[in-house]
Amino acid sequence: MEDLVVIGAGPYGLSIAAHAAGAGLDVRLLGRPMASWRDNMPEGMYLKSEPWSSNLSAPDGRHTLAEYCATLGQVAEHGTPLPIDTFSAYGMWFARHAAPEVEEVTVTEVTPEGDGFRVHTAEGPSLLARTVALAVGVMPFVHQPDALRDLPPGHSSHSSGHRDLSRFAGREVAVLGAGQAALETAALLAEQGARPVLVARRSRLNWNTLPQPLERPALRALREPHSGLGTGWRSWVWSELPWAVHRLPAATRERISATALGPAGAWWLRDRFERRVPVLLGHRLRRAVAVGERTRLGLTTRSGESVVLDVAHVIAATGFAADLARLELLDAGVRAALETVGEGRAPELSAGFESSWPGLFFAGLLTAPSFGPSMRFVHGAGFTAGRLVKGVLRRLGSRGPRPGSTGLARRDRAASPGHHRPGVPPGHPKTYLR
């Protein structure tokens, strides 16, 4: 039985596994490295965050994005946008040099078994784990407007469903949303010969300003400190004090998670977008109907006026919704038993990222209502990895030593034999280790 199985090999999963191995845990890392970054972002996109705030986390502080760029003879500079493909390659490099070996298997279900869990995969025998960390990224939580759900296949898609936008060349495409994904998708469509139009409920678009220099006069730096999530004291709190956010009342945390760091475009994108993309601001999508091979959108303005937009395709750049119900690989009984944050649909977590089901840990988007908006960004991976692994160590300590444990993170091990799927244990305790 493994000490820890990490499910997901994106920035959070890789960082957690690196810290777990550094702590001497027997850890298995399952997933396809940097899958959503490699498969679900269009070619030509850039990293919105600054390179120095986009590091994956190793326990020794090494294997940074700047280190990787140096191996290529490049410099990761403040104020210079970095291609998404470079960041994806950095994640692959981190996986090879700083994390345990990634096992590229598809996890189909996680079920409780005894004091631990059984992890089922599509490719082979299941694994037994004393603890599990779910770092599944954002793809299970894709959000699309209700109005698009009854359209036939091919009429609409989510912005995360495109690696190559060139297939829309010469076609009219409505892009829904007002955040970076919507703005950059629309700009890329225009640059590749499509005829996009941006449709947003907001009455105006927000744009980030040119980043201030890292080296500034002391008074200016004190007034507007840099942080991993931007400049200013509020961004600094969300970025550097997620533990403090965790101590706030649930309703406050929910509100912060939903409203802080709202939709905005990167400063370097503004000129590219405004020169080429028409916009319909203050327009709410009311209905969508397929008319032959085209799609007709019924929109409503703030004044109540009806507008009809006829396009060849609709791309919803409408983000992701933190909803436990969508995490189908987790046993339904466990999902139903988990305590959630206030009225929300995300798990309530301990200071060590442990849920109310002992031994079950979460990372990434689902943890934002517990720790704040930094959990929606790569920058949150370092805080998460360190705290989560400490939580795992506390949980394992509470159960006593595992017989025959080597205390080492091994790279080549056979999967646990057998296959058993018990139901949810009656009266399973809900306890936190704090």
C-alpha positions as CSV (number, residue, x, y, z in Angstrom):
1,M,0.0,0.0,0.0
2,E,1.4,3.4,-1.0
3,D,1.7,6.3,1.4
4,L,0.3,8.7,-1.2
5,V,-1.2,8.5,-4.7
6,V,-1.3,11.9,-6.5
7,I,-3.8,12.0,-9.3
8,G,-3.0,14.6,-11.9
9,A,0.4,15.6,-13.3
10,G,-0.1,19.3,-14.0
11,P,1.7,22.1,-12.0
12,Y,-0.1,21.2,-8.7
13,G,0.3,17.4,-9.0
14,L,4.0,17.6,-10.1
15,S,4.7,20.0,-7.2
16,I,2.9,17.9,-4.6
17,A,4.7,14.7,-5.8
18,A,8.1,16.5,-5.7
19,H,7.5,17.6,-2.1
20,A,6.2,14.2,-1.1
21,A,9.2,12.4,-2.5
22,G,11.4,15.0,-0.7
23,A,9.7,14.1,2.6
24,G,10.5,10.4,2.1
25,L,7.0,9.2,1.3
26,D,6.2,6.3,-0.9
27,V,4.4,8.2,-3.6
28,R,2.9,7.3,-7.0
29,L,2.1,10.1,-9.5
30,L,-0.6,9.2,-12.1
31,G,-1.6,11.2,-15.1
32,R,-0.3,12.8,-18.3
33,P,2.2,15.5,-17.6
34,M,0.9,19.0,-18.3
35,A,-2.0,17.6,-20.2
36,S,-4.3,20.6,-20.3
37,W,-1.5,23.0,-21.1
38,R,-0.3,20.8,-24.0
39,D,-3.7,19.8,-25.4
40,N,-6.3,22.4,-24.4
41,M,-4.7,25.8,-25.2
42,P,-4.5,27.2,-28.7
43,E,-1.1,27.6,-30.3
44,G,0.1,31.2,-30.1
45,M,-1.2,31.8,-26.5
46,Y,1.1,33.4,-23.9
47,L,1.4,33.0,-20.2
48,K,-0.5,35.9,-18.5
49,S,1.4,35.7,-15.2
50,E,5.0,37.0,-14.8
51,P,7.7,34.2,-15.2
52,W,9.0,34.7,-11.7
53,S,5.5,33.9,-10.3
54,S,4.9,30.9,-12.5
55,N,7.3,28.4,-11.0
56,L,6.4,24.8,-10.1
57,S,7.6,23.9,-6.6
58,A,10.4,21.6,-5.6
59,P,11.3,21.2,-1.9
60,D,14.8,22.6,-2.5
61,G,13.5,25.7,-4.3
62,R,15.3,24.7,-7.5
63,H,14.0,23.8,-11.0
64,T,12.4,27.2,-11.6
65,L,11.1,28.5,-14.9
66,A,14.1,30.8,-15.1
67,E,16.4,27.8,-14.7
68,Y,14.7,26.0,-17.5
69,C,14.8,29.0,-19.8
70,A,18.6,29.3,-19.1
71,T,19.1,25.8,-20.4
72,L,17.7,27.0,-23.7
73,G,19.9,30.1,-23.7
74,Q,16.8,32.3,-23.0
75,V,15.9,34.7,-20.3
76,A,12.6,34.7,-18.5
77,E,12.1,38.4,-18.0
78,H,9.7,40.5,-15.9
79,G,7.4,42.3,-18.2
80,T,8.0,40.0,-21.2
81,P,5.2,37.5,-22.0
82,L,6.2,33.9,-22.3
83,P,4.7,31.5,-24.8
84,I,2.4,28.8,-23.3
85,D,4.4,26.2,-25.3
86,T,7.5,27.3,-23.4
87,F,5.7,26.9,-20.1
88,S,4.4,23.5,-21.1
89,A,7.9,22.4,-22.0
90,Y,9.1,23.7,-18.6
91,G,6.5,21.5,-16.8
92,M,7.8,18.5,-18.8
93,W,11.4,19.3,-17.8
94,F,10.4,19.7,-14.1
95,A,8.7,16.3,-14.3
96,R,11.9,14.7,-15.5
97,H,14.2,16.4,-13.1
98,A,12.3,17.2,-9.9
99,A,9.4,14.8,-9.5
100,P,8.9,11.0,-9.2
101,E,8.3,9.2,-12.4
102,V,4.9,10.0,-13.9
103,E,2.8,7.0,-14.7
104,E,0.7,7.9,-17.7
105,V,-2.5,6.0,-16.8
106,T,-6.1,7.1,-16.8
107,V,-7.7,7.0,-13.4
108,T,-11.3,5.8,-13.7
109,E,-12.4,5.8,-10.0
110,V,-11.2,6.3,-6.5
111,T,-13.1,4.3,-3.9
112,P,-12.7,3.9,-0.1
113,E,-11.2,0.7,1.2
114,G,-10.5,0.1,4.8
115,D,-8.5,3.0,6.2
116,G,-7.4,4.0,2.7
117,F,-8.4,4.0,-0.9
118,R,-8.4,1.9,-4.0
119,V,-7.4,3.7,-7.2
120,H,-8.8,2.1,-10.4
121,T,-7.1,2.7,-13.7
122,A,-8.1,1.9,-17.3
123,E,-4.7,0.4,-18.2
124,G,-4.0,-2.2,-15.5
125,P,-4.3,-3.3,-11.9
126,S,-5.7,-1.0,-9.2
127,L,-3.5,0.6,-6.6
128,L,-4.0,0.8,-2.8
129,A,-3.2,4.0,-1.1
130,R,-3.3,5.2,2.5
131,T,-3.9,8.8,1.3
132,V,-4.9,10.3,-2.1
133,A,-4.4,13.8,-3.4
134,L,-6.7,14.9,-6.2
135,A,-4.9,17.4,-8.4
136,V,-7.0,17.0,-11.5
137,G,-6.7,20.5,-13.0
138,V,-9.6,22.4,-14.5
139,M,-10.9,20.2,-17.3
140,P,-13.5,18.3,-15.3
141,F,-15.0,21.7,-14.4
142,V,-15.6,23.2,-17.8
143,H,-18.5,25.7,-17.6
144,Q,-20.8,26.5,-20.6
145,P,-23.9,28.7,-20.6
146,D,-27.2,26.7,-20.3
147,A,-28.4,28.2,-23.6
148,L,-25.7,26.3,-25.5
149,R,-26.3,22.9,-24.1
150,D,-29.1,21.8,-26.5
151,L,-27.2,22.8,-29.6
152,P,-26.2,19.9,-31.9
153,P,-22.5,18.9,-32.0
154,G,-20.3,21.2,-34.0
155,H,-22.3,24.3,-33.3
156,S,-20.5,25.4,-30.1
157,S,-17.5,24.5,-28.0
158,H,-15.5,25.7,-25.0
159,S,-12.3,27.7,-25.4
160,S,-10.4,24.8,-23.7
161,G,-11.4,22.5,-26.6
162,H,-9.1,24.0,-29.2
163,R,-5.4,23.5,-29.9
164,D,-5.6,24.8,-33.4
165,L,-7.9,27.7,-34.3
166,S,-6.9,27.9,-38.0
167,R,-9.9,25.7,-38.9
168,F,-12.2,28.7,-38.3
169,A,-10.5,30.8,-41.0
170,G,-13.0,32.7,-43.1
171,R,-15.9,31.9,-40.7
172,E,-17.9,34.1,-38.3
173,V,-17.3,33.0,-34.7
174,A,-19.0,34.5,-31.6
175,V,-16.7,34.4,-28.5
176,L,-18.6,34.6,-25.2
177,G,-16.8,36.0,-22.2
178,A,-14.7,39.0,-21.0
179,G,-11.6,37.4,-19.4
180,Q,-8.2,36.6,-20.8
181,A,-9.3,33.4,-22.4
182,A,-12.1,35.1,-24.3
183,L,-10.0,38.1,-25.4
184,E,-6.9,36.1,-26.5
185,T,-9.0,33.5,-28.3
186,A,-10.8,36.2,-30.2
187,A,-7.5,37.9,-31.1
188,L,-6.0,34.7,-32.3
189,L,-9.1,33.9,-34.3
190,A,-8.8,37.3,-36.1
191,E,-5.1,36.8,-36.7
192,Q,-5.7,33.4,-38.3
193,G,-8.3,34.7,-40.7
194,A,-11.6,34.2,-38.9
195,R,-14.2,36.9,-38.3
196,P,-14.8,36.9,-34.5
197,V,-17.1,39.0,-32.5
198,L,-16.8,39.2,-28.7
199,V,-20.1,39.0,-26.7
200,A,-20.0,39.9,-23.0
201,R,-22.5,40.7,-20.3
202,R,-20.1,43.3,-18.9
203,S,-20.6,46.9,-20.0
204,R,-16.8,47.5,-20.3
205,L,-13.7,45.4,-20.7
206,N,-11.0,45.5,-18.0
207,W,-7.3,45.5,-19.0
208,N,-4.3,45.0,-16.7
209,T,-1.8,47.8,-16.8
210,L,1.9,47.6,-17.8
211,P,3.7,45.9,-14.9
212,Q,5.8,48.2,-12.7
213,P,9.6,47.5,-12.6
214,L,10.8,45.0,-10.0
215,E,13.3,47.6,-8.7
216,R,11.5,50.7,-7.5
217,P,11.9,53.4,-4.9
218,A,11.1,52.0,-1.4
219,L,8.0,54.2,-0.8
220,R,6.5,53.3,-4.1
221,A,7.2,49.6,-3.5
222,L,5.6,49.9,-0.1
223,R,2.5,51.6,-1.5
224,E,2.0,49.0,-4.3
225,P,3.9,45.8,-3.5
226,H,4.5,43.2,-6.2
227,S,3.0,39.7,-5.7
228,G,2.5,36.5,-7.6
229,L,-1.0,37.7,-8.6
230,G,-0.3,41.3,-9.4
231,T,0.6,44.7,-7.9
232,G,-1.1,46.1,-4.8
233,W,-1.9,45.2,-1.3
234,R,-5.1,43.3,-2.0
235,S,-3.4,41.1,-4.7
236,W,-0.5,40.6,-2.2
237,V,-2.9,39.3,0.4
238,W,-4.5,36.8,-2.0
239,S,-1.1,35.8,-3.3
240,E,1.0,35.5,-0.1
241,L,-1.5,34.8,2.7
242,P,-3.8,32.0,1.6
243,W,-3.5,30.6,5.1
244,A,-5.1,33.8,6.4
245,V,-7.9,33.5,3.9
246,H,-8.5,30.0,5.2
247,R,-9.2,31.4,8.7
248,L,-12.1,33.6,7.5
249,P,-15.7,32.6,7.8
250,A,-17.0,30.3,5.0
251,A,-19.3,32.9,3.5
252,T,-16.5,35.4,3.2
253,R,-14.2,32.9,1.6
254,E,-16.8,32.0,-0.9
255,R,-17.4,35.7,-1.8
256,I,-13.6,36.3,-2.2
257,S,-13.2,33.2,-4.4
258,A,-16.1,34.3,-6.6
259,T,-15.2,38.0,-7.0
260,A,-11.5,38.6,-6.4
261,L,-9.3,39.1,-9.4
262,G,-12.2,39.2,-11.8
263,P,-12.0,39.0,-15.7
264,A,-9.3,41.2,-17.3
265,G,-7.1,41.1,-20.3
266,A,-3.3,41.2,-20.3
267,W,-1.7,44.6,-21.1
268,W,0.2,43.1,-24.0
269,L,-3.0,41.8,-25.7
270,R,-5.0,45.0,-25.8
271,D,-3.6,46.5,-29.0
272,R,-3.9,43.2,-30.8
273,F,-7.5,42.8,-29.7
274,E,-8.8,46.3,-30.2
275,R,-7.5,46.6,-33.7
276,R,-9.2,43.5,-35.0
277,V,-12.2,42.3,-32.9
278,P,-15.6,44.0,-32.8
279,V,-17.4,43.7,-29.5
280,L,-21.0,43.5,-28.2
281,L,-20.8,44.7,-24.6
282,G,-23.7,44.6,-22.1
283,H,-25.3,41.7,-24.1
284,R,-26.7,38.7,-22.3
285,L,-27.2,35.3,-24.1
286,R,-30.8,34.3,-23.9
287,R,-31.1,31.5,-26.3
288,A,-29.2,29.6,-29.1
289,V,-30.8,27.8,-32.0
290,A,-29.2,25.7,-34.8
291,V,-30.3,26.9,-38.2
292,G,-28.9,24.5,-40.7
293,E,-25.1,24.5,-40.2
294,R,-25.2,27.9,-38.6
295,T,-26.1,29.1,-35.1
296,R,-28.5,31.9,-34.2
297,L,-28.0,33.6,-30.9
298,G,-30.7,35.6,-29.2
299,L,-29.2,38.3,-27.1
300,T,-30.6,40.9,-24.7
301,T,-29.1,44.3,-24.0
302,R,-29.2,46.0,-20.6
303,S,-32.1,48.1,-21.7
304,G,-34.1,45.0,-22.7
305,E,-33.6,45.3,-26.4
306,S,-33.5,42.0,-28.4
307,V,-30.5,41.4,-30.7
308,V,-30.0,38.4,-33.1
309,L,-26.5,37.3,-34.0
310,D,-26.0,34.7,-36.8
311,V,-22.6,32.9,-36.8
312,A,-21.0,29.8,-38.0
313,H,-19.8,28.8,-34.5
314,V,-19.9,29.8,-30.9
315,I,-16.9,29.5,-28.5
316,A,-17.7,29.8,-24.9
317,A,-14.7,31.2,-23.0
318,T,-16.7,31.1,-19.8
319,G,-14.3,29.5,-17.4
320,F,-14.6,26.7,-15.0
321,A,-17.0,25.9,-12.1
322,A,-15.7,24.4,-8.9
323,D,-18.3,21.7,-8.4
324,L,-17.7,18.4,-6.6
325,A,-20.6,16.8,-8.6
326,R,-18.4,17.0,-11.7
327,L,-15.6,15.0,-10.2
328,E,-17.0,11.7,-11.4
329,L,-13.8,9.7,-10.8
330,L,-14.4,10.1,-7.1
331,D,-16.8,7.6,-5.5
332,A,-20.3,9.0,-5.5
333,G,-20.8,8.1,-1.8
334,V,-17.7,9.9,-0.8
335,R,-18.7,13.0,-2.8
336,A,-22.1,13.0,-1.1
337,A,-20.5,12.6,2.4
338,L,-18.0,15.4,2.1
339,E,-18.5,18.6,4.0
340,T,-18.6,21.6,1.7
341,V,-17.8,25.3,2.0
342,G,-21.0,27.1,3.1
343,E,-23.6,26.9,0.5
344,G,-21.1,26.1,-2.2
345,R,-20.1,22.9,-4.1
346,A,-16.4,22.7,-3.2
347,P,-15.0,20.7,-0.3
348,E,-14.3,22.2,3.1
349,L,-10.6,21.7,3.7
350,S,-8.3,21.7,6.7
351,A,-5.2,23.8,6.9
352,G,-3.4,20.9,5.3
353,F,-5.8,20.6,2.4
354,E,-7.5,17.5,3.8
355,S,-11.2,17.0,3.3
356,S,-13.7,15.8,5.9
357,W,-13.0,12.3,4.6
358,P,-9.8,11.3,6.4
359,G,-6.9,10.8,4.0
360,L,-8.5,12.5,1.0
361,F,-6.8,15.7,-0.1
362,F,-7.5,18.2,-2.8
363,A,-5.5,20.7,-4.8
364,G,-6.2,23.4,-7.4
365,L,-9.5,24.9,-8.4
366,L,-11.7,23.1,-5.9
367,T,-9.6,24.6,-3.1
368,A,-10.1,28.2,-4.0
369,P,-13.2,28.6,-1.7
370,S,-11.0,27.4,1.2
371,F,-7.8,29.3,0.4
372,G,-8.7,32.1,-2.0
373,P,-8.0,33.0,-5.6
374,S,-4.3,32.1,-5.7
375,M,-5.5,28.4,-6.0
376,R,-6.7,29.3,-9.5
377,F,-3.2,30.1,-10.7
378,V,0.1,28.3,-11.0
379,H,1.5,30.5,-8.2
380,G,-0.6,28.7,-5.7
381,A,1.2,25.4,-6.3
382,G,4.1,26.1,-4.0
383,F,1.9,26.9,-1.0
384,T,-0.3,23.9,-1.7
385,A,2.5,21.4,-2.1
386,G,4.2,22.3,1.1
387,R,1.0,22.5,3.3
388,L,-0.6,19.4,1.7
389,V,2.4,17.1,2.2
390,K,2.6,18.2,5.8
391,G,-1.1,17.3,6.1
392,V,-0.4,13.9,4.6
393,L,2.4,13.3,7.1
394,R,0.1,14.3,10.0
395,R,-2.6,11.9,8.7
396,L,-0.1,9.0,8.3
397,G,1.3,9.7,11.7
398,S,-2.2,9.5,13.2
399,R,-2.6,6.0,11.8
400,G,0.8,4.8,12.9
401,P,3.7,3.5,10.8
402,R,3.0,1.4,7.8
403,P,4.5,-2.1,8.2
404,G,7.6,-2.5,6.0
405,S,7.7,1.2,4.9
406,T,11.0,2.1,3.4
407,G,10.5,5.8,3.9
408,L,11.7,6.3,0.3
409,A,9.9,7.5,-2.8
410,R,10.4,4.6,-5.3
411,R,10.1,5.0,-9.0
412,D,9.5,1.4,-10.2
413,R,6.9,-0.5,-8.3
414,A,4.2,-3.1,-9.1
415,A,0.6,-2.1,-8.6
416,S,-1.3,-3.5,-5.7
417,P,-2.9,-6.8,-6.5
418,G,-6.6,-7.5,-6.2
419,H,-9.7,-5.6,-6.9
420,H,-12.5,-4.8,-4.4
421,R,-15.0,-2.1,-4.4
422,P,-16.8,-1.8,-1.1
423,G,-19.5,0.8,-0.5
424,V,-19.1,3.8,1.8
425,P,-18.4,2.5,5.3
426,P,-21.4,3.2,7.5
427,G,-20.7,5.9,10.0
428,H,-17.3,6.8,8.5
429,P,-15.8,9.5,10.7
430,K,-15.5,13.0,9.5
431,T,-12.5,14.5,11.2
432,Y,-9.9,17.1,10.5
433,L,-6.3,17.2,11.4
434,R,-5.4,20.8,12.0
